[in-house]
Amino acid sequence: MIRRPIFILAILTGLNLLNYMDRTVLAAVLPRVQKDLGDLSELQGGLLATAFLLGFFLASPIFGALADRGSRRVLMAFGVLVWSLATYASGHTHSFWAMLAARAVVGIGEASYASAAPTIIDDLAPADRKGRWLSVFYLAIPVGSAVGYLVGAFLEKRYGWRSAFYMVGGPGAALAVLCLLIAEPERKMRETKESMLAMIKPLAKQPLYVRAVLGYCLSTFALGGFAHWAPKFIHAQYDFDLAKAGYIFGLLLVVAGTLATGLGGALGDRAARRFPTNVRTLGYLRICAIASFLGAPFAAAALLSPTPKLFFGFIFLTEAAIFLGNAPINAALLGSVPPHLRASAMAMSIFAIHLLGDLWSPPLVGGLADVLHSRPLGMLLLPLALLGSGLIWWVKGEKRPVPAA
């Protein structure tokens, strides 16, 4: 069994990197998929992202409740295996509906992993360094997403879009066994089964948790829209080579996301120490709000840029701002509820941010682009959502403590 916390953190972070590669490889090859599957409309292209998110958020509460009561390592192994096989199967699809189904199953597998893994890290991390430890885990979001864009663009240009799904999906199935070798830390577990309503009620009584989730919904709406449409936006708006657009966007993402995620974890821990122990979540939310306030104008400037160079410059700043809040928001979610509700809190936050966030942004942006015949106008919804998340996260004077376990 693997018992050293640093090794467990490394394994979970590596698997999370594969997780996000699976998510973004579709966006990297989307124009080719749309053409090959029957000249899909922009709305249908957006619905491929929605299918993934439907599977992801519908399964999250189920896996969250299971993780609070049972073996998290078994759930994680199951999740890694399912999402990897479904990604591989995406490369074998020959119709819109088959691809839609494959992406939904990818989401189900990722829900199992995403609900359980952060709670293990929260158990292992020192009390005053939880933000930094979570920032390492969530560093996989920009890095994995960027690698998905880069690998997808590279393989599509040389071997066709199907090869990208084969290459990204294959390794995860072999690595699922690593989850079974992790020694879980001791924790207080739920002993009774509960309905979803019963699981929501104690979480809804935590005002900071509710505020954190609502802001996260709007931030996720914006991030999901950019992640799905950015490579095609660059390709179509500036007559830019698709593979080159994926390379540059991926490289900017990995640099901006890596720097900002690490910085955000440190800033979140520092801000949290300025508040009393029972409301340290306020400090993490303050960093999230500042990040969104910075990101909104940069995002608008990127979308309205007349040249690709200006777009890339502003999108770099946008990505850095968004990922600055990534570790703090997850630390806030985990710190705003009693310990025995953490997996359920993560699962319900996943459910909410996708139901109210990026479930809608890709098809909504695509649909507006079809109606308005303007991608920039359709995508201006995204910086408005970022601004809204900052307003929700900017908390003042909320003093209600977190109940004891």
C-alpha positions as CSV (number, residue, x, y, z in Angstrom):
1,M,0.0,0.0,0.0
2,I,1.1,3.6,-0.7
3,R,1.0,5.5,2.6
4,R,3.3,8.6,2.3
5,P,1.2,11.7,1.9
6,I,3.5,13.2,-0.7
7,F,3.3,10.1,-2.9
8,I,-0.5,10.0,-2.6
9,L,-0.7,13.7,-3.6
10,A,1.5,13.0,-6.6
11,I,-0.6,10.0,-7.8
12,L,-3.9,11.9,-7.4
13,T,-2.5,14.9,-9.2
14,G,-1.2,12.8,-12.1
15,L,-4.5,11.1,-12.5
16,N,-6.3,14.5,-12.4
17,L,-4.0,15.6,-15.2
18,L,-5.3,12.7,-17.3
19,N,-8.8,13.7,-16.3
20,Y,-8.5,17.1,-17.8
21,M,-6.7,15.9,-20.9
22,D,-9.8,13.8,-21.5
23,R,-12.0,16.8,-21.2
24,T,-10.2,19.2,-23.6
25,V,-9.1,16.9,-26.4
26,L,-12.6,17.2,-28.0
27,A,-12.3,21.0,-28.1
28,A,-8.9,20.7,-29.8
29,V,-10.4,18.7,-32.7
30,L,-14.0,20.0,-32.6
31,P,-14.1,21.5,-36.2
32,R,-12.9,18.2,-37.7
33,V,-15.4,16.2,-35.6
34,Q,-18.2,18.5,-36.6
35,K,-17.3,18.0,-40.3
36,D,-16.8,14.3,-40.2
37,L,-20.0,13.5,-38.2
38,G,-22.2,15.2,-40.7
39,D,-21.4,18.9,-40.7
40,L,-22.8,19.5,-37.2
41,S,-24.1,22.9,-36.4
42,E,-22.5,25.2,-33.8
43,L,-25.3,24.3,-31.4
44,Q,-24.6,20.6,-31.9
45,G,-20.9,21.2,-31.3
46,G,-21.8,22.8,-28.0
47,L,-24.1,20.0,-27.0
48,L,-21.2,17.6,-27.1
49,A,-19.8,19.4,-24.1
50,T,-23.2,19.5,-22.5
51,A,-23.5,15.7,-22.8
52,F,-20.2,15.3,-20.8
53,L,-21.5,17.6,-18.2
54,L,-24.9,15.9,-17.9
55,G,-23.2,12.7,-17.0
56,F,-20.7,14.5,-14.7
57,F,-23.2,16.5,-12.6
58,L,-26.0,13.9,-12.5
59,A,-23.6,11.2,-11.1
60,S,-21.7,13.5,-8.7
61,P,-24.2,13.5,-5.8
62,I,-24.4,9.7,-6.0
63,F,-20.7,9.2,-5.8
64,G,-20.3,12.0,-3.2
65,A,-22.7,10.1,-0.8
66,L,-20.9,6.8,-1.5
67,A,-17.5,8.4,-0.8
68,D,-18.8,9.8,2.6
69,R,-19.8,6.3,3.6
70,G,-17.4,3.9,2.0
71,S,-14.1,3.3,0.2
72,R,-12.9,6.3,-1.7
73,R,-10.0,4.5,-3.4
74,V,-12.4,1.9,-5.0
75,L,-14.6,4.7,-6.3
76,M,-11.6,6.6,-7.7
77,A,-10.4,3.4,-9.5
78,F,-13.8,2.9,-11.0
79,G,-13.9,6.5,-12.2
80,V,-10.5,6.4,-13.8
81,L,-11.3,3.1,-15.7
82,V,-14.7,4.3,-16.9
83,W,-13.7,7.7,-18.2
84,S,-10.6,6.3,-19.9
85,L,-12.5,3.6,-21.7
86,A,-15.3,6.1,-22.8
87,T,-12.7,8.5,-24.1
88,Y,-11.1,5.7,-26.2
89,A,-14.6,4.8,-27.4
90,S,-15.2,8.4,-28.6
91,G,-12.7,7.8,-31.3
92,H,-14.8,4.9,-32.7
93,T,-18.0,7.0,-33.1
94,H,-19.5,7.7,-36.5
95,S,-22.6,9.8,-35.6
96,F,-23.6,12.7,-33.5
97,W,-25.7,10.6,-31.1
98,A,-22.9,8.0,-30.6
99,M,-20.4,10.8,-29.7
100,L,-23.0,12.4,-27.5
101,A,-23.4,9.1,-25.5
102,A,-19.7,8.5,-25.3
103,R,-19.1,12.0,-23.8
104,A,-21.8,11.4,-21.3
105,V,-20.1,8.3,-20.0
106,V,-16.8,10.1,-19.7
107,G,-18.6,12.5,-17.4
108,I,-19.9,9.7,-15.2
109,G,-16.4,8.3,-14.7
110,E,-14.9,11.7,-13.9
111,A,-17.7,12.4,-11.3
112,S,-16.6,9.4,-9.3
113,Y,-13.0,10.6,-9.1
114,A,-13.7,14.3,-8.6
115,S,-16.0,13.7,-5.6
116,A,-13.5,11.6,-3.7
117,A,-9.9,12.7,-4.5
118,P,-10.0,16.2,-2.9
119,T,-11.3,14.9,0.4
120,I,-8.3,12.5,0.7
121,I,-5.9,15.5,0.1
122,D,-7.8,17.5,2.7
123,D,-7.3,14.7,5.2
124,L,-3.6,14.5,4.5
125,A,-2.7,18.2,4.3
126,P,-1.5,20.2,7.4
127,A,-4.2,22.5,8.7
128,D,-2.3,25.7,7.7
129,R,-1.3,24.5,4.2
130,K,-4.5,23.1,2.8
131,G,-4.7,25.7,0.1
132,R,-1.2,24.9,-1.1
133,W,-1.8,21.2,-1.2
134,L,-5.0,21.7,-3.1
135,S,-3.3,24.0,-5.5
136,V,-0.9,21.2,-6.4
137,F,-3.9,18.9,-7.1
138,Y,-5.7,21.5,-9.1
139,L,-2.6,22.5,-11.0
140,A,-3.6,19.5,-13.1
141,I,-6.5,21.6,-14.5
142,P,-4.5,24.0,-16.5
143,V,-1.7,21.6,-17.3
144,G,-4.0,18.7,-18.2
145,S,-6.3,21.0,-20.2
146,A,-3.3,22.4,-22.0
147,V,-1.8,19.0,-22.8
148,G,-5.2,17.9,-24.1
149,Y,-5.2,20.9,-26.5
150,L,-1.6,20.3,-27.6
151,V,-1.9,16.5,-28.0
152,G,-5.2,16.8,-29.7
153,A,-3.9,19.4,-32.2
154,F,-0.7,17.5,-32.9
155,L,-2.3,14.1,-33.4
156,E,-5.2,15.4,-35.5
157,K,-3.0,17.1,-37.9
158,R,-0.8,14.0,-38.5
159,Y,-3.1,11.0,-37.9
160,G,-6.7,12.3,-37.8
161,W,-9.0,13.3,-35.0
162,R,-9.8,9.8,-33.9
163,S,-6.2,9.1,-32.9
164,A,-6.3,11.9,-30.4
165,F,-9.1,10.0,-28.4
166,Y,-7.2,6.7,-28.6
167,M,-4.0,8.2,-27.3
168,V,-5.5,10.2,-24.4
169,G,-7.9,7.5,-23.3
170,G,-5.6,4.5,-23.3
171,P,-3.2,5.3,-20.4
172,G,-5.9,5.9,-17.8
173,A,-7.3,2.4,-17.9
174,A,-3.8,1.0,-17.1
175,L,-3.3,3.5,-14.3
176,A,-6.6,2.9,-12.5
177,V,-4.9,0.2,-10.4
178,L,-2.8,2.9,-8.7
179,C,-6.0,4.2,-6.9
180,L,-6.4,0.7,-5.3
181,L,-2.9,0.9,-3.8
182,I,-3.6,4.2,-1.8
183,A,-3.9,3.8,1.9
184,E,-6.9,6.0,2.9
185,P,-6.4,8.2,6.0
186,E,-8.8,7.8,8.9
187,R,-11.9,10.0,8.9
188,K,-15.4,10.3,10.4
189,M,-17.9,8.7,8.0
190,R,-21.6,8.8,7.6
191,E,-23.3,5.7,8.9
192,T,-26.8,6.1,7.4
193,K,-28.1,6.4,3.8
194,E,-29.8,9.6,2.9
195,S,-31.8,11.0,0.1
196,M,-30.4,13.8,-2.0
197,L,-32.8,16.2,-0.3
198,A,-31.5,15.1,3.1
199,M,-27.9,15.6,1.9
200,I,-28.7,19.1,0.6
201,K,-30.4,20.4,3.7
202,P,-27.4,20.6,6.1
203,L,-25.3,22.1,3.3
204,A,-27.9,24.7,2.5
205,K,-27.6,25.9,6.2
206,Q,-24.0,26.9,5.6
207,P,-24.1,30.5,4.2
208,L,-20.5,30.6,3.1
209,Y,-20.8,27.3,1.4
210,V,-23.9,28.5,-0.5
211,R,-22.2,31.7,-1.5
212,A,-19.1,29.8,-2.6
213,V,-21.1,27.5,-4.8
214,L,-23.2,30.3,-6.4
215,G,-20.1,32.3,-7.4
216,Y,-18.5,29.1,-8.6
217,C,-21.5,28.5,-10.9
218,L,-20.9,31.7,-12.8
219,S,-17.1,31.3,-12.9
220,T,-17.6,27.8,-14.3
221,F,-20.1,29.1,-16.9
222,A,-17.4,31.4,-18.2
223,L,-14.5,28.9,-18.1
224,G,-16.6,26.2,-19.8
225,G,-17.5,28.5,-22.6
226,F,-13.9,29.6,-23.2
227,A,-12.5,26.1,-22.9
228,H,-14.9,24.6,-25.5
229,W,-14.9,27.4,-28.1
230,A,-11.5,29.2,-27.9
231,P,-9.6,27.1,-30.4
232,K,-12.4,27.4,-33.0
233,F,-12.8,31.1,-32.2
234,I,-9.2,31.7,-33.0
235,H,-9.3,29.5,-36.1
236,A,-12.5,31.2,-37.5
237,Q,-12.2,34.8,-36.3
238,Y,-8.6,35.3,-37.5
239,D,-8.3,32.7,-40.2
240,F,-5.7,31.0,-38.1
241,D,-4.4,27.5,-38.6
242,L,-6.4,25.1,-36.3
243,A,-3.4,23.1,-35.1
244,K,-1.4,26.3,-34.5
245,A,-4.3,27.8,-32.6
246,G,-4.5,24.7,-30.4
247,Y,-0.7,24.8,-29.8
248,I,-0.6,28.5,-28.8
249,F,-3.8,28.4,-26.7
250,G,-2.5,25.2,-24.9
251,L,0.9,26.7,-24.2
252,L,-0.6,30.0,-22.8
253,L,-3.0,27.9,-20.7
254,V,-0.3,25.8,-19.1
255,V,2.0,28.8,-18.3
256,A,-0.8,31.1,-17.0
257,G,-2.6,28.3,-15.2
258,T,0.5,26.8,-13.6
259,L,1.7,30.2,-12.3
260,A,-1.7,31.4,-11.1
261,T,-2.8,28.1,-9.5
262,G,0.3,28.0,-7.3
263,L,0.1,31.7,-6.4
264,G,-3.6,31.4,-5.7
265,G,-3.1,28.6,-3.2
266,A,-0.5,30.6,-1.3
267,L,-2.5,33.9,-1.4
268,G,-5.6,32.0,-0.2
269,D,-3.8,30.6,2.8
270,R,-2.4,34.0,3.6
271,A,-5.7,35.7,3.3
272,A,-7.4,33.0,5.4
273,R,-5.0,33.5,8.3
274,R,-6.4,37.1,8.7
275,F,-9.8,35.8,9.7
276,P,-10.8,33.9,12.9
277,T,-10.5,30.1,12.6
278,N,-14.2,29.5,12.3
279,V,-14.6,31.9,9.3
280,R,-11.3,31.4,7.4
281,T,-13.4,30.6,4.4
282,L,-13.9,34.4,4.0
283,G,-10.2,34.8,3.2
284,Y,-10.3,32.2,0.4
285,L,-13.5,33.8,-1.0
286,R,-11.8,37.2,-1.0
287,I,-9.1,35.9,-3.3
288,C,-11.7,34.3,-5.6
289,A,-13.5,37.6,-5.9
290,I,-10.4,39.6,-6.8
291,A,-9.5,37.0,-9.4
292,S,-12.9,37.3,-11.1
293,F,-12.8,41.1,-11.0
294,L,-9.4,41.0,-12.8
295,G,-10.5,38.4,-15.3
296,A,-13.7,40.0,-16.6
297,P,-12.2,43.0,-18.4
298,F,-9.4,41.0,-19.8
299,A,-11.9,38.4,-21.2
300,A,-13.9,41.2,-22.9
301,A,-10.8,42.8,-24.3
302,A,-9.7,39.4,-25.7
303,L,-13.0,38.8,-27.5
304,L,-13.0,42.2,-29.1
305,S,-9.3,42.2,-30.1
306,P,-8.8,43.0,-33.8
307,T,-5.7,40.9,-34.1
308,P,-4.7,37.4,-33.0
309,K,-1.7,38.8,-31.1
310,L,-3.8,41.0,-29.0
311,F,-6.3,38.1,-28.4
312,F,-3.5,35.8,-27.2
313,G,-2.2,38.5,-24.9
314,F,-5.5,39.2,-23.2
315,I,-6.5,35.6,-23.1
316,F,-3.3,34.8,-21.2
317,L,-4.2,37.4,-18.6
318,T,-7.8,36.1,-18.5
319,E,-6.6,32.5,-17.9
320,A,-4.2,33.6,-15.1
321,A,-7.0,35.5,-13.4
322,I,-9.5,32.6,-13.5
323,F,-6.9,30.0,-12.2
324,L,-5.8,32.3,-9.4
325,G,-9.1,31.4,-7.7
326,N,-9.0,27.7,-8.4
327,A,-7.3,26.4,-5.2
328,P,-9.0,29.0,-2.9
329,I,-12.5,28.2,-4.1
330,N,-12.0,24.5,-3.4
331,A,-10.4,25.2,0.0
332,A,-13.5,27.4,0.7
333,L,-15.9,24.6,-0.2
334,L,-14.1,22.1,2.0
335,G,-13.7,24.5,4.9
336,S,-17.2,25.8,5.0
337,V,-18.9,22.5,6.0
338,P,-18.4,19.9,8.8
339,P,-15.7,17.3,8.1
340,H,-18.1,14.4,7.7
341,L,-20.0,16.3,4.9
342,R,-16.9,17.2,2.8
343,A,-17.4,14.6,0.0
344,S,-21.1,15.4,-0.3
345,A,-20.2,19.1,-0.3
346,M,-17.7,18.6,-3.2
347,A,-20.3,16.4,-5.0
348,M,-23.1,18.9,-4.6
349,S,-20.9,21.7,-5.7
350,I,-20.0,19.7,-8.8
351,F,-23.7,19.1,-9.4
352,A,-24.5,22.8,-9.0
353,I,-21.7,24.4,-11.0
354,H,-22.5,22.2,-14.0
355,L,-26.3,22.4,-13.7
356,L,-26.1,26.2,-13.4
357,G,-22.8,26.8,-15.1
358,D,-21.0,25.2,-18.0
359,L,-23.8,22.8,-18.9
360,W,-25.3,25.8,-20.7
361,S,-22.4,28.0,-21.8
362,P,-21.1,26.0,-24.8
363,P,-24.5,25.4,-26.5
364,L,-25.7,28.9,-25.5
365,V,-22.7,30.6,-27.0
366,G,-22.9,28.4,-30.1
367,G,-26.6,29.0,-30.5
368,L,-26.2,32.8,-30.2
369,A,-23.4,32.7,-32.7
370,D,-25.7,30.9,-35.1
371,V,-28.5,33.5,-34.5
372,L,-26.4,36.6,-34.5
373,H,-23.9,35.5,-37.0
374,S,-21.2,36.8,-34.6
375,R,-19.0,34.7,-32.4
376,P,-17.6,37.7,-30.4
377,L,-21.1,38.9,-29.5
378,G,-22.2,35.4,-28.4
379,M,-19.1,35.0,-26.3
380,L,-19.4,38.3,-24.5
381,L,-21.7,36.5,-22.1
382,L,-18.6,34.9,-20.6
383,P,-16.9,38.0,-19.1
384,L,-20.3,39.1,-17.7
385,A,-20.5,35.8,-15.9
386,L,-17.0,36.4,-14.4
387,L,-18.0,39.8,-13.1
388,G,-21.1,38.2,-11.5
389,S,-19.0,35.6,-9.7
390,G,-16.8,38.3,-8.2
391,L,-19.8,40.2,-6.9
392,I,-21.1,37.0,-5.2
393,W,-17.7,36.1,-3.7
394,W,-17.0,39.5,-2.2
395,V,-18.3,38.7,1.3
396,K,-18.4,41.2,4.1
397,G,-19.3,40.7,7.7
398,E,-20.6,37.1,7.6
399,K,-19.6,35.6,10.9
400,R,-21.5,32.4,11.2
401,P,-19.1,29.6,12.3
402,V,-18.7,26.2,10.8
403,P,-20.3,23.6,13.1
404,A,-18.1,21.1,14.9
405,A,-17.9,17.6,13.5
